[in-house]
Amino acid sequence: MSPSTTIPETDKLHTPRLIIESSHGWSNLGLRDLWEYRELLVFLVWREVQGVYRQTALGISWIFLRPVLNMLVLSIVFGRIIQVPSDGIPYPIFSLAALLPWSYFSNAVTRASRSLVDNMHVISKVYFPRMVIPIAGTISGLVDFGAALLVLFVAMLIYRMPLRLEILWLPLLLLITVAFALAVGLWLATLSVKYRDVSFAITFLLQALMYASPVIYPVSMIPEPLQVFYYLNPMTGVIQGFRWALLGGEGPPLLLFSLSVLMVIIGLVSGAFIFRRTERTVVDIL
C-alpha cells in the first residue's frame, strides 16, 4: 500500500461562486449586456428588414417606391388641389424632405412598440437583453431612410437644386430622430405588454403627431405666439432642420430646438429605465 498523500490546502479544488448583486445607476440599463449581444442585434435588424418585404411581388424595390408614391400623393392633394404654400420650394421636394425623417420615425415607433408582443415566442424560451428587440426595430428603419434619401437626391437633381454645405448636419438630425423614435418605442413597448390597446392607439397617435408636425405645410403657417408650444414637438425641429440643411430657408430656433432635444434625452433615459424594470416580469405577463 502506497503511503497516504496529504493534499495542500492551496491545491484543493475550489468551487466557483457566482455572486448576484443588484445594479444601480447607469449599470441598471444593461449597456454592457447590449454590447455583448451585438451580434444578436445585427441578426435581428437584418431579420426585420427582410421580414417587411418578404412575399411581396416587387420585393426590396418597395424601399424606393414607397417614398416616391408618398411624395406623389402629397404633391397632388396638398400641392395641386389644396395648394398649400411651400415657402417658394417646389412642393414635391418640400414634402419629400419632410417625409424623409417622418417616415423613418413613424415606422421605427411602430416596429419598436410592438416588438415585445411580436417576439413573445422567443422571449419565453431564451434569455437575452430584451432591450435588443426594440432597438433592432428602431435601427432597421435606417435602410428605408437611406433609400428615401437617394430618391430625394435624384429629385433635387431633376429640379436643379444644388447640395448645400449644411447637409453635414444631417447625421446629427438623424441621430436625434433615432433617439426620439427609440424613446417613444420603449415607452409604448412597455405599455403594450400590459395593455394590448396600445397597438390600436399607435396608428391614431402617429397620425395626430403628423398633423402636429410640419410635414405637409410649412412652419410659417403657424401663428407666431403658438410656435413656442409647436416646437416642443421634437419632430418639428427635426423636420425644419432637414428642410434647412437640404433645401435652404430658415432653420429651427436654436433655443427651442435645444429644449426639444433635452426632452428627447429625458424621454430616452426614463424609457430605458422603465423598460428594464418591466422586462423582469415580461415573460409572466406575456
C-alpha positions in Angstrom: 0.0 0.0 0.0 1.3 3.3 -1.0 1.7 5.9 1.7 -1.1 8.4 2.0 -0.6 11.8 0.5 -1.7 15.0 2.1 -3.1 17.5 -0.4 -2.1 21.0 0.4 -4.9 23.4 1.2 -3.9 25.6 -1.7 -4.2 22.7 -4.2 -7.7 21.8 -3.2 -10.3 22.3 -5.9 -12.2 25.4 -5.2 -15.9 25.6 -6.2 -16.5 28.8 -8.3 -19.0 31.1 -6.7 -21.5 33.4 -8.6 -22.4 36.5 -6.7 -25.5 38.2 -7.8 -25.8 41.8 -6.9 -28.4 44.4 -7.6 -27.4 47.0 -10.2 -27.5 50.7 -9.6 -27.4 53.9 -11.6 -26.3 53.7 -15.3 -25.4 50.0 -14.9 -29.1 49.3 -14.4 -29.6 50.0 -18.1 -27.6 46.9 -19.0 -25.5 48.7 -21.6 -22.7 46.2 -21.2 -25.1 43.3 -21.9 -26.3 45.1 -25.1 -22.7 45.3 -26.3 -22.1 41.6 -25.5 -25.2 40.7 -27.6 -24.3 43.0 -30.5 -24.2 40.0 -32.9 -27.8 39.2 -32.0 -28.7 42.8 -32.6 -27.3 42.7 -36.1 -29.2 39.5 -36.8 -32.5 40.9 -35.5 -32.0 44.0 -37.6 -31.4 42.0 -40.8 -34.4 39.8 -40.0 -36.6 42.8 -39.5 -35.5 44.3 -42.9 -36.2 41.0 -44.7 -39.5 40.5 -43.0 -41.0 43.7 -44.1 -40.7 42.9 -47.8 -41.0 39.2 -47.6 -43.5 37.6 -50.0 -44.1 40.8 -51.9 -44.2 40.8 -55.7 -41.8 43.8 -56.1 -39.6 42.8 -53.2 -36.9 45.1 -51.9 -37.7 47.7 -54.6 -40.5 48.9 -52.3 -37.9 50.8 -50.3 -37.6 53.2 -53.3 -41.3 53.1 -54.4 -42.8 54.0 -51.0 -41.2 57.5 -50.7 -42.0 58.2 -54.4 -45.6 57.2 -54.0 -46.0 59.2 -50.8 -44.4 62.2 -52.4 -46.8 61.9 -55.4 -49.9 61.7 -53.2 -48.9 64.7 -51.1 -48.0 66.7 -54.1 -51.3 66.0 -55.9 -53.6 66.5 -52.9 -51.8 69.3 -51.0 -49.6 70.8 -53.7 -52.0 70.9 -56.6 -55.6 70.6 -55.3 -55.4 72.4 -51.9 -52.3 74.4 -52.9 -50.6 74.5 -49.6 -47.7 77.1 -49.6 -44.2 75.6 -49.6 -42.0 78.7 -48.9 -41.1 79.0 -52.6 -39.8 75.5 -52.8 -41.3 73.0 -55.4 -43.8 71.1 -53.4 -42.6 67.6 -54.3 -39.2 68.3 -52.9 -40.7 70.3 -50.0 -42.8 67.3 -49.0 -40.1 64.7 -49.6 -37.6 66.5 -47.4 -40.2 66.2 -44.5 -41.2 62.7 -45.3 -37.6 61.6 -45.0 -37.4 61.9 -41.2 -41.1 61.5 -40.6 -41.5 58.2 -42.4 -38.5 56.8 -40.6 -39.8 58.0 -37.2 -43.3 56.6 -37.8 -42.1 53.2 -39.0 -39.5 52.9 -36.2 -42.0 53.7 -33.5 -44.5 51.2 -34.9 -41.8 48.4 -35.1 -40.3 49.1 -31.7 -43.7 49.4 -29.9 -44.9 46.0 -31.0 -41.5 44.3 -30.8 -42.1 42.5 -27.4 -45.5 41.2 -28.3 -44.4 40.1 -31.7 -41.4 38.2 -30.3 -43.0 36.6 -27.3 -42.3 33.1 -28.6 -38.5 33.9 -28.5 -38.6 35.9 -25.2 -40.2 33.0 -23.3 -37.6 30.4 -24.4 -34.2 32.2 -24.5 -32.6 34.7 -22.2 -31.0 37.8 -23.8 -31.3 41.6 -23.0 -34.9 42.3 -24.0 -34.0 45.9 -25.0 -32.2 44.4 -28.0 -35.6 43.8 -29.7 -37.0 47.4 -29.7 -33.5 48.7 -30.6 -33.4 46.4 -33.6 -36.9 47.6 -34.6 -35.7 51.2 -34.5 -32.4 50.7 -36.3 -33.9 48.6 -39.1 -35.7 51.6 -40.5 -32.4 53.2 -41.4 -32.4 51.1 -44.6 -35.6 52.6 -45.8 -34.3 56.0 -44.8 -31.2 55.6 -46.9 -33.3 54.6 -49.9 -35.6 57.6 -49.4 -32.5 59.9 -49.2 -31.3 58.7 -52.5 -34.7 59.4 -54.0 -34.6 62.9 -52.6 -31.1 63.5 -54.2 -32.5 62.3 -57.5 -35.4 64.7 -57.2 -33.1 67.6 -56.3 -31.0 66.8 -59.4 -34.2 66.9 -61.5 -35.2 70.3 -60.0 -31.6 71.5 -60.3 -31.2 72.2 -56.7 -27.5 72.1 -55.6 -26.2 70.3 -52.5 -25.6 72.7 -49.6 -22.7 72.6 -47.1 -25.4 72.5 -44.3 -26.1 68.9 -45.4 -23.3 67.9 -43.0 -25.8 68.5 -40.2 -28.0 65.6 -41.4 -26.2 62.9 -39.3 -26.9 64.9 -36.1 -30.5 65.5 -37.0 -30.9 61.8 -37.9 -29.4 60.8 -34.5 -32.0 63.0 -32.7 -34.7 61.3 -34.8 -33.5 57.8 -33.9 -33.3 58.8 -30.2 -36.8 60.2 -30.2 -38.2 57.1 -32.0 -36.5 54.8 -29.6 -37.7 56.8 -26.6 -41.3 56.6 -27.8 -40.9 53.0 -28.8 -39.6 51.9 -25.4 -42.5 53.6 -23.6 -45.1 52.1 -25.9 -43.5 48.7 -25.9 -43.6 48.7 -22.1 -47.2 49.8 -22.1 -48.2 47.3 -24.8 -47.1 44.4 -22.6 -49.8 45.2 -20.1 -52.4 46.9 -22.3 -52.9 45.5 -25.8 -55.0 48.5 -26.6 -51.7 50.4 -27.2 -51.2 48.6 -30.5 -54.5 50.0 -31.8 -53.9 53.5 -30.4 -50.4 53.8 -32.0 -51.9 54.5 -35.5 -54.0 57.3 -34.3 -51.2 58.8 -32.1 -48.8 58.9 -35.1 -51.5 60.4 -37.4 -52.2 63.1 -34.8 -48.5 63.8 -34.4 -48.0 64.0 -38.1 -50.6 66.8 -38.4 -48.9 68.5 -35.4 -45.6 68.4 -37.4 -44.7 70.5 -40.5 -44.9 67.5 -42.9 -47.5 68.8 -45.3 -47.3 72.5 -44.5 -44.5 75.0 -43.6 -43.9 76.3 -40.1 -44.6 79.8 -41.3 -48.4 78.9 -41.3 -48.3 78.5 -37.5 -49.1 81.8 -35.7 -46.0 83.2 -34.1 -47.4 83.2 -30.5 -48.1 79.4 -30.8 -44.7 78.5 -32.3 -43.2 78.2 -28.8 -45.5 75.3 -28.0 -45.3 74.0 -31.5 -41.5 73.5 -31.2 -42.0 71.4 -28.1 -42.7 68.6 -30.5 -39.2 67.3 -31.3 -40.2 66.3 -34.8 -41.0 70.0 -35.6 -37.4 71.0 -35.2 -36.1 67.8 -36.9 -38.2 68.3 -40.0 -37.5 72.0 -40.1 -33.8 71.2 -39.7 -33.9 68.7 -42.6 -35.5 71.2 -44.9 -33.0 73.9 -43.9 -30.0 71.5 -44.4 -31.2 70.2 -47.8 -33.2 73.0 -49.3 -32.2 76.2 -47.5 -34.5 78.6 -45.9 -35.0 79.3 -42.2 -33.8 76.7 -39.7 -35.4 75.9 -36.3 -34.8 78.3 -33.4 -31.7 77.2 -31.6 -33.2 77.7 -28.1 -36.5 75.9 -28.7 -34.8 73.1 -30.6 -32.3 72.6 -27.8 -35.3 72.3 -25.4 -36.9 69.7 -27.5 -33.6 67.7 -27.7 -33.4 67.8 -23.9 -36.9 66.4 -23.8 -35.8 63.6 -26.1 -32.9 62.7 -23.8 -35.1 62.7 -20.8 -37.7 60.5 -22.5 -35.0 58.1 -23.8 -33.3 57.6 -20.4 -36.6 57.3 -18.5 -38.0 55.0 -21.1 -34.9 52.8 -20.8 -35.2 52.6 -17.0 -38.9 51.7 -17.1 -38.3 49.1 -19.8 -35.6 47.5 -17.8 -37.9 47.3 -14.8 -40.7 45.8 -16.9 -38.6 43.2 -18.7 -38.0 41.3 -15.4 -41.7 40.2 -15.4 -42.4 40.4 -19.2 -42.4 36.6 -19.6 -45.0 36.2 -16.9 -47.2 38.9 -18.4 -47.0 37.7 -22.0 
